[in-house]
Amino acid sequence: MDKFLGYLRPVALAAAIGFAAFAVFLLIFAGVGVGIDLPSVAVSILAVLSVVIGTFLSGFFSARLIGHSGLFAGLAAGGLFVIVLLIIGMIIGKPFESTALTAYIAGCASGGIGGIVGIINVSKPNLHKHKK
């Protein structure tokens, strides 16, 4: 149980970082959308892109904080992110629209990829360091 709780804190922190990035990108895309008359398809694509960016960063930071098991850490953070999105979708009454389902699937995949990318530099030894 202690090992689970040891993973829960970095995953939750990484998911919070991802949600902050998600919110920033939603605001940026909304600002762009106000200035330009975007079709509804473009708005949906930008919403999914915001989820992908947020879950990627969640997975990335989760793997960096845990330090190993990048795919697992990324999927855990991306999954937590998607679960929170699903709960928010249920509260507002639209959890299973096609755009939302696309965002959920892309978000989980993006979290896993972010976890893999996040662990790449952690696991490589620094070859440029000289021993004295």
N, C-alpha and C positions, 0 to 999 in steps of 0.2 A: 504494500500500500504506500509506503514511503517513496518507493521508486516512481510510482504513478504520480504522486503529488509533486515530486521533483521535476517531472516533465510538464505538469499542468501549468505551473507558473510561467515558464518561458513561452509555452504555446499560447496562453491567454494574453501575455504581454505582446507577443508578436501579432496576434489577431487584433489587438487594440491599435497597434501601429498601422496595420493594414487597413483598418476602418478609418483611421485618420487620413491616410492617403486616398482611400476611396472617396471620402467626403470632399477632400480638396479637389480631386479630379472631377467629381460631379459638379462642384461649383465652377470650375474652369469651363467645363463643357456647357454648363447652363449659361454662363456668360457669353460664350461663343454663339450659342443657340439664340440668345436674345438679339444679338446683332445681325444674325443671318436667319433668313426664313428656311429652317431645315425641315425636310420631309420626316414623317414619323419613323420611317425605316432608319434614317441616320441617327435619330434620337435614341432608338433602341440599340443600335450598334455602339454608340457612345456610352450608353448605360452598361452594356455588357463589357466594354473595354475598361470602364472604371472598376468593375468587379474583378476583372482579370488582373489589372494592375494592383489592386488592393490585396488579392489573395496571393499573387506572386511575392509581394513584399512581406506578407505574413509568413509564407513558407520560407523565404530567404532569412528573415530575422529569427524565426524559430530554429532553423538549422544552425545559425550562427550562435545563438544563445545556448543550445544544447551541445553543439560541438561534434556530433556524430549522428549517424542514421538520418541523413538529409532527406531522403524520400519519405520516411516515416514522419519526421518532424514537419515537413512541408505539407503532407497530406493531413496531418492532425490539425495544423493551424488553418489550412484551407477549408477543411471540414468544419471546424468550429466557426469560421467566418460564414460559411454557407448555411449552417444551422441557425445562426443568429439572423441572417437574411431571410431564411424561411419563416422564422418566428415573426419577424417584422412584416413579411408578406401576409401571414395569417391574420395579424392584427389589422392591417389595412384592407384585407379581404381579397387579395389577388396573389396567392402564393404559387399557383400552378399555371400561369400564362406561359405561352411558348417562349417568350423572351426570358422570363424568369427561369424556366427549366434550362434554357441554353446557358444562362449566367451561372446556375448551380453547377452544371457539368463542367463548363469552362473554368469555373472558379476552383473546383477540386483539382483538376488537371494542372492549372496554373500554380496552385499551392505546392503540389508535388515537384513541379519543375523548379520553382523558386527554392525549395528545400535542397534539391540537387545542386543548383548553382551556388547556394549559400554555403554548402559544405566543401566545395571544390578547393577553395583557398585555405580552408582550415586544415584539411587533411594532407596538403602538400608541404613537405619540409622546405624551408627557405634555402635554396641552393646558392644564393648570392652572399650568404653570410660566411665570412672567413673565420677560421679558428685561429686563435692567437696562442 
